[in-house]
Amino acid sequence: MDEPTDPPPAPERRRTAVAGSRLAPLQEAWAAYVEHARHCARCRDVDSGACSTAERLWRAWREASGQAMRQIRQG
Ligand SMILES: [Zn+2]
């Protein structure tokens, strides 16, 4: 299935996409999750069960990634 090829973005628009907040929340959410998991005793111990903080951060990342995907699809 062939999809129409979009024209390349104008320089102005490309600069906005890089400087804008399209990826920043996603990267921040991921960094927060990784940073927590690295220092949390509960996350490091597989026998201690689920960590609610890690779960919350993971969900926040999933949410941010879903939002980023929607923004990319909408262009
Ligand atoms: Zn944890």
N, CA, C, O and the ligand as a Tripos MOL2 file, in Angstrom:
@<TRIPOS>MOLECULE
protein
  301   299    76     0     0
PROTEIN
NO_CHARGES

@<TRIPOS>ATOM
      1 N           0.8420   -1.2050    0.0000 N.3       1 MET1
      2 CA          0.0000    0.0000    0.0000 C.3       1 MET1
      3 C           0.8700    1.2450    0.0000 C.2       1 MET1
      4 O           1.7050    1.4460    0.8820 O.2       1 MET1
      5 N           0.6550    2.0680   -1.0060 N.am      2 ASP2
      6 CA          1.4600    3.2760   -1.1040 C.3       2 ASP2
      7 C           0.7950    4.4260   -0.3550 C.2       2 ASP2
      8 O          -0.3950    4.6950   -0.5250 O.2       2 ASP2
      9 N           1.5780    5.0870    0.4650 N.am      3 GLU3
     10 CA          1.0570    6.2690    1.1450 C.3       3 GLU3
     11 C           1.6290    7.5020    0.4740 C.2       3 GLU3
     12 O           2.7780    7.5020    0.0310 O.2       3 GLU3
     13 N           0.8220    8.5560    0.4000 N.am      4 PRO4
     14 CA          1.3560    9.7910   -0.2100 C.3       4 PRO4
     15 C           2.5530   10.3100    0.5710 C.2       4 PRO4
     16 O           2.5640   10.3010    1.8010 O.2       4 PRO4
     17 N           3.5470   10.7580   -0.1610 N.am      5 THR5
     18 CA          4.7600   11.2610    0.4870 C.3       5 THR5
     19 C           4.5790   12.7350    0.8360 C.2       5 THR5
     20 O           4.2770   13.5700   -0.0170 O.2       5 THR5
     21 N           4.7720   13.0170    2.0970 N.am      6 ASP6
     22 CA          4.6460   14.4120    2.5200 C.3       6 ASP6
     23 C           5.8350   15.2110    2.0180 C.2       6 ASP6
     24 O           6.9530   14.6990    1.9560 O.2       6 ASP6
     25 N           5.5980   16.4590    1.6600 N.am      7 PRO7
     26 CA          6.7360   17.3140    1.3060 C.3       7 PRO7
     27 C           7.6220   17.5200    2.5320 C.2       7 PRO7
     28 O           7.1220   17.5150    3.6570 O.2       7 PRO7
     29 N           8.9260   17.7010    2.3350 N.am      8 PRO8
     30 CA          9.8140   17.9180    3.4970 C.3       8 PRO8
     31 C           9.3790   19.1570    4.2650 C.2       8 PRO8
     32 O           8.9610   20.1450    3.6610 O.2       8 PRO8
     33 N           9.4720   19.1140    5.5890 N.am      9 PRO9
     34 CA          9.0290   20.2640    6.3870 C.3       9 PRO9
     35 C           9.8860   21.4950    6.1220 C.2       9 PRO9
     36 O          11.0880   21.4000    5.8720 O.2       9 PRO9
     37 N           9.2480   22.6290    6.1810 N.am     10 ALA10
     38 CA          9.9840   23.8810    6.0130 C.3      10 ALA10
     39 C          10.9550   24.0490    7.1760 C.2      10 ALA10
     40 O          10.7000   23.5510    8.2720 O.2      10 ALA10
     41 N          12.0710   24.7500    6.9460 N.am     11 PRO11
     42 CA         13.0720   24.9340    8.0190 C.3      11 PRO11
     43 C          12.4530   25.4650    9.3090 C.2      11 PRO11
     44 O          12.8290   25.0540   10.4070 O.2      11 PRO11
     45 N          11.5030   26.3780    9.1620 N.am     12 GLU12
     46 CA         10.8710   26.9760   10.3420 C.3      12 GLU12
     47 C          10.1710   25.9040   11.1670 C.2      12 GLU12
     48 O          10.2690   25.8840   12.3940 O.2      12 GLU12
     49 N           9.4640   25.0160   10.4790 N.am     13 ARG13
     50 CA          8.7020   23.9990   11.1730 C.3      13 ARG13
     51 C           9.6170   22.9540   11.8210 C.2      13 ARG13
     52 O           9.3500   22.4670   12.9200 O.2      13 ARG13
     53 N          10.7060   22.6230   11.1110 N.am     14 ARG14
     54 CA         11.6310   21.6340   11.6350 C.3      14 ARG14
     55 C          12.2870   22.1350   12.9220 C.2      14 ARG14
     56 O          12.4770   21.3800   13.8760 O.2      14 ARG14
     57 N          12.6260   23.4210   12.9270 N.am     15 ARG15
     58 CA         13.2600   23.9870   14.1120 C.3      15 ARG15
     59 C          12.2850   23.9400   15.2910 C.2      15 ARG15
     60 O          12.6820   23.6670   16.4240 O.2      15 ARG15
     61 N          11.0210   24.2070   15.0160 N.am     16 THR16
     62 CA         10.0160   24.1780   16.0750 C.3      16 THR16
     63 C           9.8790   22.7750   16.6560 C.2      16 THR16
     64 O           9.7310   22.6030   17.8660 O.2      16 THR16
     65 N           9.9300   21.7690   15.7720 N.am     17 ALA17
     66 CA          9.7530   20.4000   16.2390 C.3      17 ALA17
     67 C          10.9000   19.9920   17.1580 C.2      17 ALA17
     68 O          10.6850   19.3000   18.1530 O.2      17 ALA17
     69 N          12.1220   20.4210   16.8260 N.am     18 VAL18
     70 CA         13.2760   20.0490   17.6350 C.3      18 VAL18
     71 C          13.2670   20.7940   18.9640 C.2      18 VAL18
     72 O          13.5240   20.2140   20.0200 O.2      18 VAL18
     73 N          12.9640   22.0940   18.8930 N.am     19 ALA19
     74 CA         13.0000   22.9000   20.1050 C.3      19 ALA19
     75 C          11.7420   22.7270   20.9330 C.2      19 ALA19
     76 O          11.7370   23.0220   22.1290 O.2      19 ALA19
     77 N          10.6720   22.2510   20.3060 N.am     20 GLY20
     78 CA          9.3910   22.1230   20.9960 C.3      20 GLY20
     79 C           9.3830   20.9970   22.0060 C.2      20 GLY20
     80 O          10.4110   20.3760   22.2740 O.2      20 GLY20
     81 N           8.2120   20.7400   22.5620 N.am     21 SER21
     82 CA          8.1180   19.7780   23.6600 C.3      21 SER21
     83 C           7.6570   18.4100   23.1660 C.2      21 SER21
     84 O           7.1110   17.6320   23.9480 O.2      21 SER21
     85 N           7.8600   18.1040   21.9000 N.am     22 ARG22
     86 CA          7.3310   16.8530   21.3680 C.3      22 ARG22
     87 C           7.9880   15.6450   22.0380 C.2      22 ARG22
     88 O           7.3000   14.6940   22.4090 O.2      22 ARG22
     89 N           9.2980   15.6750   22.1920 N.am     23 LEU23
     90 CA          9.9850   14.5190   22.7510 C.3      23 LEU23
     91 C          10.3890   14.7170   24.2030 C.2      23 LEU23
     92 O          10.6400   13.7440   24.9150 O.2      23 LEU23
     93 N          10.4550   15.9430   24.6420 N.am     24 ALA24
     94 CA         10.9730   16.2050   25.9770 C.3      24 ALA24
     95 C          10.2000   15.4860   27.0940 C.2      24 ALA24
     96 O          10.8270   14.8760   27.9610 O.2      24 ALA24
     97 N           8.8630   15.5380   27.1010 N.am     25 PRO25
     98 CA          8.1320   14.8660   28.1970 C.3      25 PRO25
     99 C           8.3690   13.3660   28.2000 C.2      25 PRO25
    100 O           8.4440   12.7370   29.2560 O.2      25 PRO25
    101 N           8.4870   12.8010   27.0050 N.am     26 LEU26
    102 CA          8.7360   11.3670   26.8860 C.3      26 LEU26
    103 C          10.1070   11.0210   27.4540 C.2      26 LEU26
    104 O          10.2560   10.0540   28.2000 O.2      26 LEU26
    105 N          11.1020   11.8210   27.0920 N.am     27 GLN27
    106 CA         12.4570   11.5730   27.5710 C.3      27 GLN27
    107 C          12.5410   11.7970   29.0790 C.2      27 GLN27
    108 O          13.2410   11.0770   29.7900 O.2      27 GLN27
    109 N          11.8170   12.8060   29.5490 N.am     28 GLU28
    110 CA         11.8240   13.0900   30.9850 C.3      28 GLU28
    111 C          11.1740   11.9550   31.7670 C.2      28 GLU28
    112 O          11.6750   11.5430   32.8130 O.2      28 GLU28
    113 N          10.0590   11.4570   31.2520 N.am     29 ALA29
    114 CA          9.3530   10.3710   31.9310 C.3      29 ALA29
    115 C          10.2110    9.1130   31.9790 C.2      29 ALA29
    116 O          10.2400    8.4040   32.9850 O.2      29 ALA29
    117 N          10.9100    8.8440   30.8760 N.am     30 TRP30
    118 CA         11.7680    7.6640   30.8290 C.3      30 TRP30
    119 C          12.9460    7.8170   31.7820 C.2      30 TRP30
    120 O          13.3120    6.8760   32.4870 O.2      30 TRP30
    121 N          13.5340    9.0080   31.7970 N.am     31 ALA31
    122 CA         14.6680    9.2700   32.6800 C.3      31 ALA31
    123 C          14.2480    9.1310   34.1420 C.2      31 ALA31
    124 O          15.0050    8.6120   34.9630 O.2      31 ALA31
    125 N          13.0500    9.5900   34.4620 N.am     32 ALA32
    126 CA         12.5600    9.4970   35.8380 C.3      32 ALA32
    127 C          12.3950    8.0340   36.2380 C.2      32 ALA32
    128 O          12.7260    7.6450   37.3580 O.2      32 ALA32
    129 N          11.8810    7.2300   35.3110 N.am     33 TYR33
    130 CA         11.6740    5.8080   35.5880 C.3      33 TYR33
    131 C          13.0150    5.1020   35.7920 C.2      33 TYR33
    132 O          13.1950    4.3570   36.7560 O.2      33 TYR33
    133 N          13.9510    5.3450   34.8730 N.am     34 VAL34
    134 CA         15.2590    4.6960   34.9550 C.3      34 VAL34
    135 C          15.9850    5.1300   36.2220 C.2      34 VAL34
    136 O          16.5880    4.3140   36.9190 O.2      34 VAL34
    137 N          15.9150    6.4230   36.5060 N.am     35 GLU35
    138 CA         16.6020    6.9590   37.6780 C.3      35 GLU35
    139 C          16.0400    6.3440   38.9580 C.2      35 GLU35
    140 O          16.7900    6.0150   39.8770 O.2      35 GLU35
    141 N          14.7330    6.1920   39.0110 N.am     36 HIS36
    142 CA         14.1090    5.5900   40.1860 C.3      36 HIS36
    143 C          14.5450    4.1250   40.3260 C.2      36 HIS36
    144 O          14.9780    3.6930   41.3940 O.2      36 HIS36
    145 N          14.4210    3.3790   39.2320 N.am     37 ALA37
    146 CA         14.7250    1.9460   39.2670 C.3      37 ALA37
    147 C          16.1690    1.6980   39.6790 C.2      37 ALA37
    148 O          16.4850    0.6900   40.3100 O.2      37 ALA37
    149 N          17.0380    2.6300   39.3130 N.am     38 ARG38
    150 CA         18.4530    2.4700   39.5970 C.3      38 ARG38
    151 C          18.7340    2.5940   41.0950 C.2      38 ARG38
    152 O          19.6470    1.9540   41.6170 O.2      38 ARG38
    153 N          17.9430    3.4200   41.7790 N.am     39 HIS39
    154 CA         18.2400    3.7040   43.1770 C.3      39 HIS39
    155 C          17.2580    3.0610   44.1590 C.2      39 HIS39
    156 O          17.4790    3.0970   45.3700 O.2      39 HIS39
    157 N          16.1870    2.4810   43.6470 N.am     40 CYS40
    158 CA         15.1630    1.9420   44.5250 C.3      40 CYS40
    159 C          15.4970    0.5020   44.9100 C.2      40 CYS40
    160 O          15.6710   -0.3580   44.0470 O.2      40 CYS40
    161 N          15.5840    0.2520   46.2230 N.am     41 ALA41
    162 CA         15.9380   -1.0850   46.6970 C.3      41 ALA41
    163 C          14.8700   -2.0920   46.2940 C.2      41 ALA41
    164 O          15.1700   -3.2430   45.9770 O.2      41 ALA41
    165 N          13.6530   -1.6530   46.3120 N.am     42 ARG42
    166 CA         12.5470   -2.5480   45.9830 C.3      42 ARG42
    167 C          12.5960   -2.9650   44.5090 C.2      42 ARG42
    168 O          12.3380   -4.1200   44.1700 O.2      42 ARG42
    169 N          12.9300   -2.0070   43.6410 N.am     43 CYS43
    170 CA         13.0100   -2.3090   42.2120 C.3      43 CYS43
    171 C          14.1910   -3.2280   41.9140 C.2      43 CYS43
    172 O          14.1310   -4.0540   41.0030 O.2      43 CYS43
    173 N          15.2550   -3.0800   42.6820 N.am     44 ARG44
    174 CA         16.4580   -3.8750   42.4180 C.3      44 ARG44
    175 C          16.3080   -5.2890   42.9460 C.2      44 ARG44
    176 O          16.9870   -6.2000   42.4690 O.2      44 ARG44
    177 N          15.4240   -5.4930   43.9300 N.am     45 ASP45
    178 CA         15.2260   -6.8230   44.4930 C.3      45 ASP45
    179 C          14.0000   -7.4730   43.8500 C.2      45 ASP45
    180 O          12.8670   -7.0500   44.0800 O.2      45 ASP45
    181 N          14.2450   -8.5100   43.0390 N.am     46 VAL46
    182 CA         13.1410   -9.1220   42.2950 C.3      46 VAL46
    183 C          12.1610   -9.8340   43.2190 C.2      46 VAL46
    184 O          11.0260  -10.1010   42.8250 O.2      46 VAL46
    185 N          12.5870  -10.1460   44.4480 N.am     47 ASP47
    186 CA         11.7170  -10.8920   45.3560 C.3      47 ASP47
    187 C          10.8150   -9.9880   46.1840 C.2      47 ASP47
    188 O           9.9390  -10.4700   46.9010 O.2      47 ASP47
    189 N          11.0260   -8.6840   46.0880 N.am     48 SER48
    190 CA         10.2980   -7.7730   46.9680 C.3      48 SER48
    191 C           8.9330   -7.3880   46.4120 C.2      48 SER48
    192 O           8.1950   -6.6460   47.0610 O.2      48 SER48
    193 N           8.5900   -7.8660   45.2470 N.am     49 GLY49
    194 CA          7.2760   -7.5540   44.6880 C.3      49 GLY49
    195 C           7.2670   -6.2540   43.9150 C.2      49 GLY49
    196 O           8.2900   -5.5880   43.7600 O.2      49 GLY49
    197 N           6.0760   -5.9090   43.4320 N.am     50 ALA50
    198 CA          5.9540   -4.7350   42.5830 C.3      50 ALA50
    199 C           6.1820   -3.4550   43.3800 C.2      50 ALA50
    200 O           5.7760   -3.3460   44.5370 O.2      50 ALA50
    201 N           6.8320   -2.4990   42.7450 N.am     51 CYS51
    202 CA          7.0550   -1.1850   43.3570 C.3      51 CYS51
    203 C           6.0220   -0.2170   42.7840 C.2      51 CYS51
    204 O           5.9700   -0.0030   41.5730 O.2      51 CYS51
    205 N           5.2190    0.3520   43.6390 N.am     52 SER52
    206 CA          4.1270    1.2090   43.1650 C.3      52 SER52
    207 C           4.6640    2.4840   42.5120 C.2      52 SER52
    208 O           4.0660    3.0090   41.5740 O.2      52 SER52
    209 N           5.8000    2.9750   43.0190 N.am     53 THR53
    210 CA          6.3870    4.1760   42.4190 C.3      53 THR53
    211 C           6.8590    3.8930   41.0040 C.2      53 THR53
    212 O           6.6370    4.6860   40.0890 O.2      53 THR53
    213 N           7.5140    2.7470   40.8360 N.am     54 ALA54
    214 CA          7.9810    2.3680   39.5000 C.3      54 ALA54
    215 C           6.7880    2.1670   38.5700 C.2      54 ALA54
    216 O           6.8350    2.5350   37.3970 O.2      54 ALA54
    217 N           5.7330    1.5860   39.0990 N.am     55 GLU55
    218 CA          4.5390    1.3730   38.2980 C.3      55 GLU55
    219 C           3.9470    2.6990   37.8340 C.2      55 GLU55
    220 O           3.5290    2.8480   36.6860 O.2      55 GLU55
    221 N           3.9240    3.6550   38.7550 N.am     56 ARG56
    222 CA          3.3850    4.9780   38.4290 C.3      56 ARG56
    223 C           4.2490    5.6600   37.3650 C.2      56 ARG56
    224 O           3.7280    6.2560   36.4230 O.2      56 ARG56
    225 N           5.5740    5.5670   37.5250 N.am     57 LEU57
    226 CA          6.4850    6.1920   36.5600 C.3      57 LEU57
    227 C           6.3900    5.4970   35.2070 C.2      57 LEU57
    228 O           6.4670    6.1370   34.1590 O.2      57 LEU57
    229 N           6.2230    4.1890   35.2460 N.am     58 TRP58
    230 CA          6.1010    3.4290   34.0040 C.3      58 TRP58
    231 C           4.8320    3.8360   33.2620 C.2      58 TRP58
    232 O           4.8360    4.0300   32.0470 O.2      58 TRP58
    233 N           3.7390    3.9600   34.0320 N.am     59 ARG59
    234 CA          2.4790    4.3730   33.4100 C.3      59 ARG59
    235 C           2.5870    5.7700   32.8380 C.2      59 ARG59
    236 O           2.0530    6.0510   31.7650 O.2      59 ARG59
    237 N           3.2880    6.6590   33.5600 N.am     60 ALA60
    238 CA          3.4690    8.0340   33.0740 C.3      60 ALA60
    239 C           4.2480    8.0260   31.7630 C.2      60 ALA60
    240 O           3.9610    8.8000   30.8500 O.2      60 ALA60
    241 N           5.2390    7.1390   31.6860 N.am     61 TRP61
    242 CA          6.0180    7.0450   30.4440 C.3      61 TRP61
    243 C           5.1520    6.5160   29.3090 C.2      61 TRP61
    244 O           5.1950    7.0370   28.1940 O.2      61 TRP61
    245 N           4.3590    5.4700   29.5960 N.am     62 ARG62
    246 CA          3.4850    4.9160   28.5580 C.3      62 ARG62
    247 C           2.5220    5.9860   28.0490 C.2      62 ARG62
    248 O           2.2490    6.0890   26.8530 O.2      62 ARG62
    249 N           2.0210    6.7740   28.9890 N.am     63 GLU63
    250 CA          1.0880    7.8320   28.6370 C.3      63 GLU63
    251 C           1.7700    8.8790   27.7570 C.2      63 GLU63
    252 O           1.2110    9.3400   26.7620 O.2      63 GLU63
    253 N           2.9880    9.2390   28.1490 N.am     64 ALA64
    254 CA          3.7390   10.2380   27.3780 C.3      64 ALA64
    255 C           4.0780    9.7120   25.9930 C.2      64 ALA64
    256 O           4.0580   10.4610   25.0170 O.2      64 ALA64
    257 N           4.3900    8.4190   25.9080 N.am     65 SER65
    258 CA          4.7270    7.8540   24.6010 C.3      65 SER65
    259 C           3.4970    7.7780   23.7120 C.2      65 SER65
    260 O           3.5820    8.0060   22.5050 O.2      65 SER65
    261 N           2.3470    7.4570   24.3110 N.am     66 GLY66
    262 CA          1.1130    7.4270   23.5300 C.3      66 GLY66
    263 C           0.7710    8.8070   23.0040 C.2      66 GLY66
    264 O           0.3130    8.9640   21.8720 O.2      66 GLY66
    265 N           1.0030    9.8110   23.8530 N.am     67 GLN67
    266 CA          0.7240   11.1870   23.4660 C.3      67 GLN67
    267 C           1.6720   11.6290   22.3480 C.2      67 GLN67
    268 O           1.2560   12.3000   21.4040 O.2      67 GLN67
    269 N           2.9400   11.2500   22.4610 N.am     68 ALA68
    270 CA          3.9220   11.6160   21.4360 C.3      68 ALA68
    271 C           3.5560   10.9530   20.1100 C.2      68 ALA68
    272 O           3.6650   11.5740   19.0530 O.2      68 ALA68
    273 N           3.1220    9.6870   20.1650 N.am     69 MET69
    274 CA          2.7320    8.9850   18.9480 C.3      69 MET69
    275 C           1.5470    9.6790   18.2830 C.2      69 MET69
    276 O           1.5060    9.8250   17.0610 O.2      69 MET69
    277 N           0.5890   10.1030   19.0970 N.am     70 ARG70
    278 CA         -0.5790   10.7900   18.5360 C.3      70 ARG70
    279 C          -0.1520   12.0960   17.8730 C.2      70 ARG70
    280 O          -0.6400   12.4510   16.8010 O.2      70 ARG70
    281 N           0.7750   12.8090   18.5330 N.am     71 GLN71
    282 CA          1.2290   14.0860   17.9710 C.3      71 GLN71
    283 C           1.9630   13.8610   16.6610 C.2      71 GLN71
    284 O           1.8160   14.6400   15.7190 O.2      71 GLN71
    285 N           2.7600   12.7860   16.6000 N.am     72 ILE72
    286 CA          3.5180   12.4990   15.3720 C.3      72 ILE72
    287 C           2.5490   12.1240   14.2520 C.2      72 ILE72
    288 O           2.7170   12.5590   13.1130 O.2      72 ILE72
    289 N           1.5440   11.3230   14.5700 N.am     73 ARG73
    290 CA          0.5900   10.9200   13.5460 C.3      73 ARG73
    291 C          -0.1910   12.1130   13.0180 C.2      73 ARG73
    292 O          -0.4840   12.2100   11.8260 O.2      73 ARG73
    293 N          -0.5220   13.0230   13.9370 N.am     74 GLN74
    294 CA         -1.2790   14.2070   13.5160 C.3      74 GLN74
    295 C          -0.4110   15.1830   12.7520 C.2      74 GLN74
    296 O          -0.9180   16.0500   12.0410 O.2      74 GLN74
    297 N           0.9050   15.0440   12.8970 N.am     75 GLY75
    298 CA          1.8400   15.9030   12.1830 C.3      75 GLY75
    299 C           1.8140   17.2840   12.7250 C.2      75 GLY75
    300 O           2.5430   18.1500   12.2410 O.2      75 GLY75
    301 ZN         10.9560    1.3110   43.0170 Zn       76 ZN76
@<TRIPOS>BOND
     1     1     2 1
     2     2     3 1
     3     3     4 2
     4     3     5 am
     5     5     6 1
     6     6     7 1
     7     7     8 2
     8     7     9 am
     9     9    10 1
    10    10    11 1
    11    11    12 2
    12    11    13 am
    13    13    14 1
    14    14    15 1
    15    15    16 2
    16    15    17 am
    17    17    18 1
    18    18    19 1
    19    19    20 2
    20    19    21 am
    21    21    22 1
    22    22    23 1
    23    23    24 2
    24    23    25 am
    25    25    26 1
    26    26    27 1
    27    27    28 2
    28    27    29 am
    29    29    30 1
    30    30    31 1
    31    31    32 2
    32    31    33 am
    33    33    34 1
    34    34    35 1
    35    35    36 2
    36    35    37 am
    37    37    38 1
    38    38    39 1
    39    39    40 2
    40    39    41 am
    41    41    42 1
    42    42    43 1
    43    43    44 2
    44    43    45 am
    45    45    46 1
    46    46    47 1
    47    47    48 2
    48    47    49 am
    49    49    50 1
    50    50    51 1
    51    51    52 2
    52    51    53 am
    53    53    54 1
    54    54    55 1
    55    55    56 2
    56    55    57 am
    57    57    58 1
    58    58    59 1
    59    59    60 2
    60    59    61 am
    61    61    62 1
    62    62    63 1
    63    63    64 2
    64    63    65 am
    65    65    66 1
    66    66    67 1
    67    67    68 2
    68    67    69 am
    69    69    70 1
    70    70    71 1
    71    71    72 2
    72    71    73 am
    73    73    74 1
    74    74    75 1
    75    75    76 2
    76    75    77 am
    77    77    78 1
    78    78    79 1
    79    79    80 2
    80    79    81 am
    81    81    82 1
    82    82    83 1
    83    83    84 2
    84    83    85 am
    85    85    86 1
    86    86    87 1
    87    87    88 2
    88    87    89 am
    89    89    90 1
    90    90    91 1
    91    91    92 2
    92    91    93 am
    93    93    94 1
    94    94    95 1
    95    95    96 2
    96    95    97 am
    97    97    98 1
    98    98    99 1
    99    99   100 2
   100    99   101 am
   101   101   102 1
   102   102   103 1
   103   103   104 2
   104   103   105 am
   105   105   106 1
   106   106   107 1
   107   107   108 2
   108   107   109 am
   109   109   110 1
   110   110   111 1
   111   111   112 2
   112   111   113 am
   113   113   114 1
   114   114   115 1
   115   115   116 2
   116   115   117 am
   117   117   118 1
   118   118   119 1
   119   119   120 2
   120   119   121 am
   121   121   122 1
   122   122   123 1
   123   123   124 2
   124   123   125 am
   125   125   126 1
   126   126   127 1
   127   127   128 2
   128   127   129 am
   129   129   130 1
   130   130   131 1
   131   131   132 2
   132   131   133 am
   133   133   134 1
   134   134   135 1
   135   135   136 2
   136   135   137 am
   137   137   138 1
   138   138   139 1
   139   139   140 2
   140   139   141 am
   141   141   142 1
   142   142   143 1
   143   143   144 2
   144   143   145 am
   145   145   146 1
   146   146   147 1
   147   147   148 2
   148   147   149 am
   149   149   150 1
   150   150   151 1
   151   151   152 2
   152   151   153 am
   153   153   154 1
   154   154   155 1
   155   155   156 2
   156   155   157 am
   157   157   158 1
   158   158   159 1
   159   159   160 2
   160   159   161 am
   161   161   162 1
   162   162   163 1
   163   163   164 2
   164   163   165 am
   165   165   166 1
   166   166   167 1
   167   167   168 2
   168   167   169 am
   169   169   170 1
   170   170   171 1
   171   171   172 2
   172   171   173 am
   173   173   174 1
   174   174   175 1
   175   175   176 2
   176   175   177 am
   177   177   178 1
   178   178   179 1
   179   179   180 2
   180   179   181 am
   181   181   182 1
   182   182   183 1
   183   183   184 2
   184   183   185 am
   185   185   186 1
   186   186   187 1
   187   187   188 2
   188   187   189 am
   189   189   190 1
   190   190   191 1
   191   191   192 2
   192   191   193 am
   193   193   194 1
   194   194   195 1
   195   195   196 2
   196   195   197 am
   197   197   198 1
   198   198   199 1
   199   199   200 2
   200   199   201 am
   201   201   202 1
   202   202   203 1
   203   203   204 2
   204   203   205 am
   205   205   206 1
   206   206   207 1
   207   207   208 2
   208   207   209 am
   209   209   210 1
   210   210   211 1
   211   211   212 2
   212   211   213 am
   213   213   214 1
   214   214   215 1
   215   215   216 2
   216   215   217 am
   217   217   218 1
   218   218   219 1
   219   219   220 2
   220   219   221 am
   221   221   222 1
   222   222   223 1
   223   223   224 2
   224   223   225 am
   225   225   226 1
   226   226   227 1
   227   227   228 2
   228   227   229 am
   229   229   230 1
   230   230   231 1
   231   231   232 2
   232   231   233 am
   233   233   234 1
   234   234   235 1
   235   235   236 2
   236   235   237 am
   237   237   238 1
   238   238   239 1
   239   239   240 2
   240   239   241 am
   241   241   242 1
   242   242   243 1
   243   243   244 2
   244   243   245 am
   245   245   246 1
   246   246   247 1
   247   247   248 2
   248   247   249 am
   249   249   250 1
   250   250   251 1
   251   251   252 2
   252   251   253 am
   253   253   254 1
   254   254   255 1
   255   255   256 2
   256   255   257 am
   257   257   258 1
   258   258   259 1
   259   259   260 2
   260   259   261 am
   261   261   262 1
   262   262   263 1
   263   263   264 2
   264   263   265 am
   265   265   266 1
   266   266   267 1
   267   267   268 2
   268   267   269 am
   269   269   270 1
   270   270   271 1
   271   271   272 2
   272   271   273 am
   273   273   274 1
   274   274   275 1
   275   275   276 2
   276   275   277 am
   277   277   278 1
   278   278   279 1
   279   279   280 2
   280   279   281 am
   281   281   282 1
   282   282   283 1
   283   283   284 2
   284   283   285 am
   285   285   286 1
   286   286   287 1
   287   287   288 2
   288   287   289 am
   289   289   290 1
   290   290   291 1
   291   291   292 2
   292   291   293 am
   293   293   294 1
   294   294   295 1
   295   295   296 2
   296   295   297 am
   297   297   298 1
   298   298   299 1
   299   299   300 2
@<TRIPOS>SUBSTRUCTURE
     1 MET1         2 RESIDUE 1 A MET
     2 ASP2         6 RESIDUE 1 A ASP
     3 GLU3        10 RESIDUE 1 A GLU
     4 PRO4        14 RESIDUE 1 A PRO
     5 THR5        18 RESIDUE 1 A THR
     6 ASP6        22 RESIDUE 1 A ASP
     7 PRO7        26 RESIDUE 1 A PRO
     8 PRO8        30 RESIDUE 1 A PRO
     9 PRO9        34 RESIDUE 1 A PRO
    10 ALA10       38 RESIDUE 1 A ALA
    11 PRO11       42 RESIDUE 1 A PRO
    12 GLU12       46 RESIDUE 1 A GLU
    13 ARG13       50 RESIDUE 1 A ARG
    14 ARG14       54 RESIDUE 1 A ARG
    15 ARG15       58 RESIDUE 1 A ARG
    16 THR16       62 RESIDUE 1 A THR
    17 ALA17       66 RESIDUE 1 A ALA
    18 VAL18       70 RESIDUE 1 A VAL
    19 ALA19       74 RESIDUE 1 A ALA
    20 GLY20       78 RESIDUE 1 A GLY
    21 SER21       82 RESIDUE 1 A SER
    22 ARG22       86 RESIDUE 1 A ARG
    23 LEU23       90 RESIDUE 1 A LEU
    24 ALA24       94 RESIDUE 1 A ALA
    25 PRO25       98 RESIDUE 1 A PRO
    26 LEU26      102 RESIDUE 1 A LEU
    27 GLN27      106 RESIDUE 1 A GLN
    28 GLU28      110 RESIDUE 1 A GLU
    29 ALA29      114 RESIDUE 1 A ALA
    30 TRP30      118 RESIDUE 1 A TRP
    31 ALA31      122 RESIDUE 1 A ALA
    32 ALA32      126 RESIDUE 1 A ALA
    33 TYR33      130 RESIDUE 1 A TYR
    34 VAL34      134 RESIDUE 1 A VAL
    35 GLU35      138 RESIDUE 1 A GLU
    36 HIS36      142 RESIDUE 1 A HIS
    37 ALA37      146 RESIDUE 1 A ALA
    38 ARG38      150 RESIDUE 1 A ARG
    39 HIS39      154 RESIDUE 1 A HIS
    40 CYS40      158 RESIDUE 1 A CYS
    41 ALA41      162 RESIDUE 1 A ALA
    42 ARG42      166 RESIDUE 1 A ARG
    43 CYS43      170 RESIDUE 1 A CYS
    44 ARG44      174 RESIDUE 1 A ARG
    45 ASP45      178 RESIDUE 1 A ASP
    46 VAL46      182 RESIDUE 1 A VAL
    47 ASP47      186 RESIDUE 1 A ASP
    48 SER48      190 RESIDUE 1 A SER
    49 GLY49      194 RESIDUE 1 A GLY
    50 ALA50      198 RESIDUE 1 A ALA
    51 CYS51      202 RESIDUE 1 A CYS
    52 SER52      206 RESIDUE 1 A SER
    53 THR53      210 RESIDUE 1 A THR
    54 ALA54      214 RESIDUE 1 A ALA
    55 GLU55      218 RESIDUE 1 A GLU
    56 ARG56      222 RESIDUE 1 A ARG
    57 LEU57      226 RESIDUE 1 A LEU
    58 TRP58      230 RESIDUE 1 A TRP
    59 ARG59      234 RESIDUE 1 A ARG
    60 ALA60      238 RESIDUE 1 A ALA
    61 TRP61      242 RESIDUE 1 A TRP
    62 ARG62      246 RESIDUE 1 A ARG
    63 GLU63      250 RESIDUE 1 A GLU
    64 ALA64      254 RESIDUE 1 A ALA
    65 SER65      258 RESIDUE 1 A SER
    66 GLY66      262 RESIDUE 1 A GLY
    67 GLN67      266 RESIDUE 1 A GLN
    68 ALA68      270 RESIDUE 1 A ALA
    69 MET69      274 RESIDUE 1 A MET
    70 ARG70      278 RESIDUE 1 A ARG
    71 GLN71      282 RESIDUE 1 A GLN
    72 ILE72      286 RESIDUE 1 A ILE
    73 ARG73      290 RESIDUE 1 A ARG
    74 GLN74      294 RESIDUE 1 A GLN
    75 GLY75      298 RESIDUE 1 A GLY
    76 ZN76       301 GROUP 0 **** ****
